[in-house]
Amino acid sequence: MIVDEERKINVHLNIAERPTMKNILNYETVALDENDNSVIIIDQTKLPTDVVIKKLYTAQEIWEAIYRLEVRGAPAIGVAAAFGIYILANNINTSDYAEFYTGFKKQKEYLNSSRPTAVNLAWALNRMEAVCDANKHLAVTEIKEILRQEANTIKTEDIEVCRRIGEHGLTLLKPGDGILTHCNAGQLATCKYGTATAPIYLGQERDYRFRVFADETRPLLQGARLTAYELMAAGVDVTLICDNMSAAVMQKGLVQAVLVGADRIALNGDTANKIGTAVLAAVAKQYGVPVYVCAPTSTIDLNTKTGAGIPIEERPACEVTEMWYKNRMAPKNIKVFNPSFDVTSNELIAGIITEHGIARAPFTESLPAFFCLSI
């Protein structure tokens, strides 16, 4: 779908040309433009060389932004979905609730099909639908206003949840620790602080002087393009390594903890996260380095009993064979297996850090206990 470029992009800064530009952490990952009835995102496929701010107006634009990873990270996807379904609902021109709800459901199901693994997508959309259902006795105009408020609340809660994850995570770390990260579970994956990076950012504010190793995270290089970029912008001591260097830094005693995010956590603690997390956790187990999963309770799926029940998204072959290369780096017609996520067994996870505290094995007992609490 061709979109008017003046409407679609309102900021396009080339970092090499604009060395005095404001810090990437000063931009909002996801925002709502209420005057323009649009969702504003940083197009993360363009980072780190270009900061492109996009405005999304239509269901297709929102769907494609999520699918193409222009907005990514489970919490940020949830916020984008909440804002997205609000602006789409706002465009439904009817005063009849039944007609409005039918249109709402159609748009909700369409957005929910964009990515299957991240549970926050469905969680946010279901939460917005619950608002419709609970207020069906009101006028449609009033329901739209309540939807707007709910979407903004989801964003506000995300910021507070990430801060609390950071506070709990700091209790497991010591000043000067070496921390290894995988993929990007930073501010670019949330509205602020990040999940796995939240302890790092709070530690930076408190002079913990962490030494962070960010692995590339192939094939989409979120660690190299995003995590290394935002941590550098924050002044964190960060070193970029290849994915297959994790054992080397652990052998040297440079890593005291592994912090990763999550896209879905099963009842038994099995965790789906970016492909390569399971390998990293197995290596960490070998060298006695604890692996902590940092995630909001909205990422916990108590209806999925084990990791075997988590749907794993498969991505296009071109991400492996040619996306980042000037020339194709694999034979034509080669078969490619490109799952976006893998599942880390709960046995490899030392703890799951949430806004309510740290869950430890047996996770079938500790994870459900969090749902008796509120933020």
Secondary structure, 3 states (H helix, E strand, C coil): CCCCHHHHEEEEEECCCCCCCCCHHHCCCEEEECCCCEEEEECCCCCCCEEEEEEECCHHHHHHHHHCCCCCCHHHHHHHHHHHHHHHHHCCCCCCHHHHHHHHHHHHHHHHCCCCCCHHHHHHHHHHHHHHHHCCCCCHHHHHHHHHHHHHHHHHHHHHHHHHHHHHHHCCCCCCCEEEECCCCCHHHCCCCCCCCHHHHHHHHCCCCCEEEEECCCCCCHHHHHHHHHHHHCCCEEEEECHHHHHHHHHCCCCCEEEECCCEEECCCCEEEECCHHHHHHHHHHCCCCEEEECCHHHEECCCCCHHHCCCCECCCHHHHCCCCCCCCCCCCCCCCCECEEEECHHHCCEEEECCEEECCCHHHHHHHHHHCCC
